[in-house]
Amino acid sequence: QEAYLAREKEQQPKSFDDVEVLIKKHEDFVTTMTANEDKIQGVCSFAQRLCQENHYL
């Protein structure tokens, strides 16, 4: 837990510019995720079907 907290502290933005960069990265991630929503949903549906048919072993 201490190692995790130390890493978290290192990753926190130290300036307004750092915050803007993180916001831009997040916006880019959301845009990509939205663009791939159908593919993501397809993978989730396929995985659920495999589990229902006991193909997870």
PDB file of N, CA, C and O in Angstrom:
ATOM      1  N   GLN A   1       0.827  -1.186   0.000  1.00  0.00           N
ATOM      2  CA  GLN A   1       0.000   0.000   0.000  1.00  0.00           C
ATOM      3  C   GLN A   1       0.877   1.258   0.000  1.00  0.00           C
ATOM      4  O   GLN A   1       0.550   2.230  -0.680  1.00  0.00           O
ATOM      5  N   GLU A   2       1.953   1.255   0.729  1.00  0.00           N
ATOM      6  CA  GLU A   2       2.833   2.425   0.761  1.00  0.00           C
ATOM      7  C   GLU A   2       3.449   2.686  -0.606  1.00  0.00           C
ATOM      8  O   GLU A   2       3.580   3.837  -1.022  1.00  0.00           O
ATOM      9  N   ALA A   3       3.825   1.623  -1.304  1.00  0.00           N
ATOM     10  CA  ALA A   3       4.406   1.781  -2.645  1.00  0.00           C
ATOM     11  C   ALA A   3       3.374   2.385  -3.592  1.00  0.00           C
ATOM     12  O   ALA A   3       3.700   3.246  -4.409  1.00  0.00           O
ATOM     13  N   TYR A   4       2.136   1.931  -3.475  1.00  0.00           N
ATOM     14  CA  TYR A   4       1.066   2.475  -4.316  1.00  0.00           C
ATOM     15  C   TYR A   4       0.867   3.962  -4.043  1.00  0.00           C
ATOM     16  O   TYR A   4       0.763   4.761  -4.974  1.00  0.00           O
ATOM     17  N   LEU A   5       0.815   4.325  -2.782  1.00  0.00           N
ATOM     18  CA  LEU A   5       0.619   5.728  -2.419  1.00  0.00           C
ATOM     19  C   LEU A   5       1.787   6.591  -2.886  1.00  0.00           C
ATOM     20  O   LEU A   5       1.586   7.727  -3.316  1.00  0.00           O
ATOM     21  N   ALA A   6       2.985   6.068  -2.804  1.00  0.00           N
ATOM     22  CA  ALA A   6       4.161   6.808  -3.270  1.00  0.00           C
ATOM     23  C   ALA A   6       4.082   7.043  -4.775  1.00  0.00           C
ATOM     24  O   ALA A   6       4.397   8.132  -5.254  1.00  0.00           O
ATOM     25  N   ARG A   7       3.661   6.017  -5.520  1.00  0.00           N
ATOM     26  CA  ARG A   7       3.503   6.160  -6.972  1.00  0.00           C
ATOM     27  C   ARG A   7       2.419   7.177  -7.301  1.00  0.00           C
ATOM     28  O   ARG A   7       2.578   8.001  -8.201  1.00  0.00           O
ATOM     29  N   GLU A   8       1.317   7.109  -6.564  1.00  0.00           N
ATOM     30  CA  GLU A   8       0.217   8.045  -6.787  1.00  0.00           C
ATOM     31  C   GLU A   8       0.678   9.487  -6.582  1.00  0.00           C
ATOM     32  O   GLU A   8       0.331  10.376  -7.359  1.00  0.00           O
ATOM     33  N   LYS A   9       1.454   9.705  -5.538  1.00  0.00           N
ATOM     34  CA  LYS A   9       1.938  11.050  -5.250  1.00  0.00           C
ATOM     35  C   LYS A   9       2.846  11.552  -6.366  1.00  0.00           C
ATOM     36  O   LYS A   9       2.792  12.728  -6.727  1.00  0.00           O
ATOM     37  N   GLU A  10       3.683  10.668  -6.917  1.00  0.00           N
ATOM     38  CA  GLU A  10       4.580  11.045  -8.007  1.00  0.00           C
ATOM     39  C   GLU A  10       3.807  11.396  -9.269  1.00  0.00           C
ATOM     40  O   GLU A  10       4.260  12.222 -10.062  1.00  0.00           O
ATOM     41  N   GLN A  11       2.649  10.779  -9.465  1.00  0.00           N
ATOM     42  CA  GLN A  11       1.883  10.974 -10.689  1.00  0.00           C
ATOM     43  C   GLN A  11       0.939  12.169 -10.620  1.00  0.00           C
ATOM     44  O   GLN A  11       0.324  12.516 -11.628  1.00  0.00           O
ATOM     45  N   GLN A  12       0.810  12.795  -9.480  1.00  0.00           N
ATOM     46  CA  GLN A  12      -0.078  13.944  -9.361  1.00  0.00           C
ATOM     47  C   GLN A  12       0.496  15.123 -10.126  1.00  0.00           C
ATOM     48  O   GLN A  12       1.705  15.353 -10.112  1.00  0.00           O
ATOM     49  N   PRO A  13      -0.378  15.876 -10.799  1.00  0.00           N
ATOM     50  CA  PRO A  13       0.109  17.040 -11.547  1.00  0.00           C
ATOM     51  C   PRO A  13       0.721  18.075 -10.612  1.00  0.00           C
ATOM     52  O   PRO A  13       0.263  18.275  -9.487  1.00  0.00           O
ATOM     53  N   LYS A  14       1.758  18.721 -11.105  1.00  0.00           N
ATOM     54  CA  LYS A  14       2.462  19.706 -10.285  1.00  0.00           C
ATOM     55  C   LYS A  14       2.222  21.137 -10.756  1.00  0.00           C
ATOM     56  O   LYS A  14       2.645  22.090 -10.101  1.00  0.00           O
ATOM     57  N   SER A  15       1.548  21.284 -11.882  1.00  0.00           N
ATOM     58  CA  SER A  15       1.273  22.623 -12.398  1.00  0.00           C
ATOM     59  C   SER A  15      -0.039  22.601 -13.172  1.00  0.00           C
ATOM     60  O   SER A  15      -0.602  21.541 -13.449  1.00  0.00           O
ATOM     61  N   PHE A  16      -0.509  23.791 -13.511  1.00  0.00           N
ATOM     62  CA  PHE A  16      -1.726  23.918 -14.304  1.00  0.00           C
ATOM     63  C   PHE A  16      -1.534  23.273 -15.674  1.00  0.00           C
ATOM     64  O   PHE A  16      -2.449  22.638 -16.197  1.00  0.00           O
ATOM     65  N   ASP A  17      -0.358  23.435 -16.249  1.00  0.00           N
ATOM     66  CA  ASP A  17      -0.064  22.819 -17.547  1.00  0.00           C
ATOM     67  C   ASP A  17      -0.154  21.298 -17.465  1.00  0.00           C
ATOM     68  O   ASP A  17      -0.664  20.653 -18.382  1.00  0.00           O
ATOM     69  N   ASP A  18       0.341  20.725 -16.370  1.00  0.00           N
ATOM     70  CA  ASP A  18       0.244  19.277 -16.165  1.00  0.00           C
ATOM     71  C   ASP A  18      -1.219  18.833 -16.119  1.00  0.00           C
ATOM     72  O   ASP A  18      -1.581  17.794 -16.671  1.00  0.00           O
ATOM     73  N   VAL A  19      -2.047  19.630 -15.455  1.00  0.00           N
ATOM     74  CA  VAL A  19      -3.476  19.320 -15.364  1.00  0.00           C
ATOM     75  C   VAL A  19      -4.106  19.361 -16.753  1.00  0.00           C
ATOM     76  O   VAL A  19      -4.895  18.486 -17.109  1.00  0.00           O
ATOM     77  N   GLU A  20      -3.758  20.375 -17.530  1.00  0.00           N
ATOM     78  CA  GLU A  20      -4.302  20.481 -18.886  1.00  0.00           C
ATOM     79  C   GLU A  20      -3.904  19.277 -19.744  1.00  0.00           C
ATOM     80  O   GLU A  20      -4.713  18.775 -20.525  1.00  0.00           O
ATOM     81  N   VAL A  21      -2.669  18.819 -19.599  1.00  0.00           N
ATOM     82  CA  VAL A  21      -2.206  17.645 -20.344  1.00  0.00           C
ATOM     83  C   VAL A  21      -3.019  16.415 -19.940  1.00  0.00           C
ATOM     84  O   VAL A  21      -3.438  15.637 -20.797  1.00  0.00           O
ATOM     85  N   LEU A  22      -3.240  16.242 -18.642  1.00  0.00           N
ATOM     86  CA  LEU A  22      -4.014  15.094 -18.169  1.00  0.00           C
ATOM     87  C   LEU A  22      -5.459  15.159 -18.654  1.00  0.00           C
ATOM     88  O   LEU A  22      -6.035  14.136 -19.023  1.00  0.00           O
ATOM     89  N   ILE A  23      -6.042  16.344 -18.654  1.00  0.00           N
ATOM     90  CA  ILE A  23      -7.409  16.504 -19.155  1.00  0.00           C
ATOM     91  C   ILE A  23      -7.472  16.141 -20.633  1.00  0.00           C
ATOM     92  O   ILE A  23      -8.399  15.454 -21.061  1.00  0.00           O
ATOM     93  N   LYS A  24      -6.508  16.591 -21.408  1.00  0.00           N
ATOM     94  CA  LYS A  24      -6.460  16.282 -22.841  1.00  0.00           C
ATOM     95  C   LYS A  24      -6.328  14.776 -23.056  1.00  0.00           C
ATOM     96  O   LYS A  24      -7.007  14.212 -23.914  1.00  0.00           O
ATOM     97  N   LYS A  25      -5.463  14.126 -22.288  1.00  0.00           N
ATOM     98  CA  LYS A  25      -5.304  12.670 -22.405  1.00  0.00           C
ATOM     99  C   LYS A  25      -6.617  11.961 -22.089  1.00  0.00           C
ATOM    100  O   LYS A  25      -6.995  11.004 -22.765  1.00  0.00           O
ATOM    101  N   HIS A  26      -7.310  12.440 -21.053  1.00  0.00           N
ATOM    102  CA  HIS A  26      -8.587  11.832 -20.680  1.00  0.00           C
ATOM    103  C   HIS A  26      -9.615  12.033 -21.788  1.00  0.00           C
ATOM    104  O   HIS A  26     -10.341  11.103 -22.138  1.00  0.00           O
ATOM    105  N   GLU A  27      -9.680  13.238 -22.337  1.00  0.00           N
ATOM    106  CA  GLU A  27     -10.621  13.513 -23.427  1.00  0.00           C
ATOM    107  C   GLU A  27     -10.327  12.629 -24.637  1.00  0.00           C
ATOM    108  O   GLU A  27     -11.247  12.117 -25.275  1.00  0.00           O
ATOM    109  N   ASP A  28      -9.052  12.451 -24.949  1.00  0.00           N
ATOM    110  CA  ASP A  28      -8.666  11.579 -26.062  1.00  0.00           C
ATOM    111  C   ASP A  28      -9.089  10.135 -25.795  1.00  0.00           C
ATOM    112  O   ASP A  28      -9.560   9.442 -26.697  1.00  0.00           O
ATOM    113  N   PHE A  29      -8.916   9.692 -24.554  1.00  0.00           N
ATOM    114  CA  PHE A  29      -9.321   8.339 -24.178  1.00  0.00           C
ATOM    115  C   PHE A  29     -10.825   8.162 -24.348  1.00  0.00           C
ATOM    116  O   PHE A  29     -11.276   7.164 -24.911  1.00  0.00           O
ATOM    117  N   VAL A  30     -11.600   9.125 -23.865  1.00  0.00           N
ATOM    118  CA  VAL A  30     -13.060   9.042 -23.971  1.00  0.00           C
ATOM    119  C   VAL A  30     -13.483   9.042 -25.437  1.00  0.00           C
ATOM    120  O   VAL A  30     -14.382   8.294 -25.821  1.00  0.00           O
ATOM    121  N   THR A  31     -12.848   9.868 -26.251  1.00  0.00           N
ATOM    122  CA  THR A  31     -13.158   9.912 -27.683  1.00  0.00           C
ATOM    123  C   THR A  31     -12.891   8.561 -28.337  1.00  0.00           C
ATOM    124  O   THR A  31     -13.710   8.070 -29.113  1.00  0.00           O
ATOM    125  N   THR A  32     -11.752   7.967 -28.024  1.00  0.00           N
ATOM    126  CA  THR A  32     -11.406   6.659 -28.584  1.00  0.00           C
ATOM    127  C   THR A  32     -12.380   5.593 -28.110  1.00  0.00           C
ATOM    128  O   THR A  32     -12.820   4.751 -28.893  1.00  0.00           O
ATOM    129  N   MET A  33     -12.713   5.631 -26.830  1.00  0.00           N
ATOM    130  CA  MET A  33     -13.635   4.653 -26.279  1.00  0.00           C
ATOM    131  C   MET A  33     -15.012   4.784 -26.931  1.00  0.00           C
ATOM    132  O   MET A  33     -15.641   3.777 -27.255  1.00  0.00           O
ATOM    133  N   THR A  34     -15.475   5.997 -27.123  1.00  0.00           N
ATOM    134  CA  THR A  34     -16.765   6.231 -27.761  1.00  0.00           C
ATOM    135  C   THR A  34     -16.749   5.733 -29.203  1.00  0.00           C
ATOM    136  O   THR A  34     -17.713   5.121 -29.664  1.00  0.00           O
ATOM    137  N   ALA A  35     -15.657   5.996 -29.908  1.00  0.00           N
ATOM    138  CA  ALA A  35     -15.538   5.557 -31.299  1.00  0.00           C
ATOM    139  C   ALA A  35     -15.526   4.038 -31.410  1.00  0.00           C
ATOM    140  O   ALA A  35     -15.927   3.490 -32.436  1.00  0.00           O
ATOM    141  N   ASN A  36     -15.076   3.360 -30.374  1.00  0.00           N
ATOM    142  CA  ASN A  36     -14.975   1.898 -30.388  1.00  0.00           C
ATOM    143  C   ASN A  36     -16.049   1.217 -29.548  1.00  0.00           C
ATOM    144  O   ASN A  36     -15.940   0.032 -29.233  1.00  0.00           O
ATOM    145  N   GLU A  37     -17.077   1.962 -29.191  1.00  0.00           N
ATOM    146  CA  GLU A  37     -18.106   1.442 -28.295  1.00  0.00           C
ATOM    147  C   GLU A  37     -18.747   0.157 -28.827  1.00  0.00           C
ATOM    148  O   GLU A  37     -18.979  -0.777 -28.060  1.00  0.00           O
ATOM    149  N   ASP A  38     -19.035   0.100 -30.133  1.00  0.00           N
ATOM    150  CA  ASP A  38     -19.644  -1.101 -30.711  1.00  0.00           C
ATOM    151  C   ASP A  38     -18.721  -2.309 -30.569  1.00  0.00           C
ATOM    152  O   ASP A  38     -19.178  -3.407 -30.251  1.00  0.00           O
ATOM    153  N   LYS A  39     -17.431  -2.110 -30.802  1.00  0.00           N
ATOM    154  CA  LYS A  39     -16.470  -3.209 -30.669  1.00  0.00           C
ATOM    155  C   LYS A  39     -16.376  -3.667 -29.217  1.00  0.00           C
ATOM    156  O   LYS A  39     -16.342  -4.865 -28.937  1.00  0.00           O
ATOM    157  N   ILE A  40     -16.335  -2.710 -28.302  1.00  0.00           N
ATOM    158  CA  ILE A  40     -16.251  -3.035 -26.875  1.00  0.00           C
ATOM    159  C   ILE A  40     -17.484  -3.823 -26.452  1.00  0.00           C
ATOM    160  O   ILE A  40     -17.375  -4.824 -25.743  1.00  0.00           O
ATOM    161  N   GLN A  41     -18.659  -3.370 -26.890  1.00  0.00           N
ATOM    162  CA  GLN A  41     -19.904  -4.059 -26.546  1.00  0.00           C
ATOM    163  C   GLN A  41     -19.926  -5.464 -27.139  1.00  0.00           C
ATOM    164  O   GLN A  41     -20.414  -6.399 -26.504  1.00  0.00           O
ATOM    165  N   GLY A  42     -19.402  -5.616 -28.346  1.00  0.00           N
ATOM    166  CA  GLY A  42     -19.340  -6.939 -28.970  1.00  0.00           C
ATOM    167  C   GLY A  42     -18.473  -7.900 -28.183  1.00  0.00           C
ATOM    168  O   GLY A  42     -18.839  -9.059 -27.993  1.00  0.00           O
ATOM    169  N   VAL A  43     -17.332  -7.427 -27.726  1.00  0.00           N
ATOM    170  CA  VAL A  43     -16.442  -8.274 -26.921  1.00  0.00           C
ATOM    171  C   VAL A  43     -17.123  -8.654 -25.608  1.00  0.00           C
ATOM    172  O   VAL A  43     -17.044  -9.804 -25.176  1.00  0.00           O
ATOM    173  N   CYS A  44     -17.788  -7.693 -24.977  1.00  0.00           N
ATOM    174  CA  CYS A  44     -18.483  -7.976 -23.709  1.00  0.00           C
ATOM    175  C   CYS A  44     -19.600  -8.998 -23.912  1.00  0.00           C
ATOM    176  O   CYS A  44     -19.762  -9.910 -23.101  1.00  0.00           O
ATOM    177  N   SER A  45     -20.368  -8.849 -24.989  1.00  0.00           N
ATOM    178  CA  SER A  45     -21.452  -9.795 -25.282  1.00  0.00           C
ATOM    179  C   SER A  45     -20.905 -11.189 -25.553  1.00  0.00           C
ATOM    180  O   SER A  45     -21.451 -12.184 -25.075  1.00  0.00           O
ATOM    181  N   PHE A  46     -19.827 -11.255 -26.321  1.00  0.00           N
ATOM    182  CA  PHE A  46     -19.207 -12.546 -26.629  1.00  0.00           C
ATOM    183  C   PHE A  46     -18.700 -13.216 -25.354  1.00  0.00           C
ATOM    184  O   PHE A  46     -18.889 -14.417 -25.165  1.00  0.00           O
ATOM    185  N   ALA A  47     -18.064 -12.450 -24.490  1.00  0.00           N
ATOM    186  CA  ALA A  47     -17.550 -12.991 -23.226  1.00  0.00           C
ATOM    187  C   ALA A  47     -18.689 -13.506 -22.353  1.00  0.00           C
ATOM    188  O   ALA A  47     -18.580 -14.563 -21.732  1.00  0.00           O
ATOM    189  N   GLN A  48     -19.771 -12.754 -22.314  1.00  0.00           N
ATOM    190  CA  GLN A  48     -20.913 -13.176 -21.510  1.00  0.00           C
ATOM    191  C   GLN A  48     -21.498 -14.482 -22.059  1.00  0.00           C
ATOM    192  O   GLN A  48     -21.861 -15.376 -21.293  1.00  0.00           O
ATOM    193  N   ARG A  49     -21.585 -14.585 -23.380  1.00  0.00           N
ATOM    194  CA  ARG A  49     -22.100 -15.808 -23.998  1.00  0.00           C
ATOM    195  C   ARG A  49     -21.188 -17.002 -23.687  1.00  0.00           C
ATOM    196  O   ARG A  49     -21.675 -18.095 -23.396  1.00  0.00           O
ATOM    197  N   LEU A  50     -19.875 -16.796 -23.747  1.00  0.00           N
ATOM    198  CA  LEU A  50     -18.941 -17.873 -23.417  1.00  0.00           C
ATOM    199  C   LEU A  50     -19.135 -18.347 -21.982  1.00  0.00           C
ATOM    200  O   LEU A  50     -19.121 -19.548 -21.711  1.00  0.00           O
ATOM    201  N   CYS A  51     -19.315 -17.412 -21.076  1.00  0.00           N
ATOM    202  CA  CYS A  51     -19.522 -17.777 -19.667  1.00  0.00           C
ATOM    203  C   CYS A  51     -20.831 -18.540 -19.486  1.00  0.00           C
ATOM    204  O   CYS A  51     -20.883 -19.527 -18.753  1.00  0.00           O
ATOM    205  N   GLN A  52     -21.885 -18.082 -20.154  1.00  0.00           N
ATOM    206  CA  GLN A  52     -23.182 -18.750 -20.036  1.00  0.00           C
ATOM    207  C   GLN A  52     -23.133 -20.174 -20.577  1.00  0.00           C
ATOM    208  O   GLN A  52     -23.859 -21.049 -20.104  1.00  0.00           O
ATOM    209  N   GLU A  53     -22.274 -20.405 -21.571  1.00  0.00           N
ATOM    210  CA  GLU A  53     -22.160 -21.729 -22.182  1.00  0.00           C
ATOM    211  C   GLU A  53     -21.020 -22.548 -21.561  1.00  0.00           C
ATOM    212  O   GLU A  53     -20.630 -23.587 -22.093  1.00  0.00           O
ATOM    213  N   ASN A  54     -20.497 -22.068 -20.434  1.00  0.00           N
ATOM    214  CA  ASN A  54     -19.427 -22.754 -19.696  1.00  0.00           C
ATOM    215  C   ASN A  54     -18.172 -22.985 -20.530  1.00  0.00           C
ATOM    216  O   ASN A  54     -17.543 -24.038 -20.428  1.00  0.00           O
ATOM    217  N   HIS A  55     -17.810 -22.018 -21.344  1.00  0.00           N
ATOM    218  CA  HIS A  55     -16.592 -22.110 -22.157  1.00  0.00           C
ATOM    219  C   HIS A  55     -15.426 -21.363 -21.522  1.00  0.00           C
ATOM    220  O   HIS A  55     -14.453 -21.038 -22.203  1.00  0.00           O
ATOM    221  N   TYR A  56     -15.514 -21.094 -20.247  1.00  0.00           N
ATOM    222  CA  TYR A  56     -14.483 -20.300 -19.580  1.00  0.00           C
ATOM    223  C   TYR A  56     -13.364 -21.148 -18.993  1.00  0.00           C
ATOM    224  O   TYR A  56     -12.407 -20.595 -18.450  1.00  0.00           O
ATOM    225  N   LEU A  57     -13.449 -22.444 -19.082  1.00  0.00           N
ATOM    226  CA  LEU A  57     -12.397 -23.310 -18.536  1.00  0.00           C
ATOM    227  C   LEU A  57     -11.421 -23.717 -19.591  1.00  0.00           C
ATOM    228  O   LEU A  57     -10.471 -24.446 -19.306  1.00  0.00           O
TER     229      LEU A  57
END
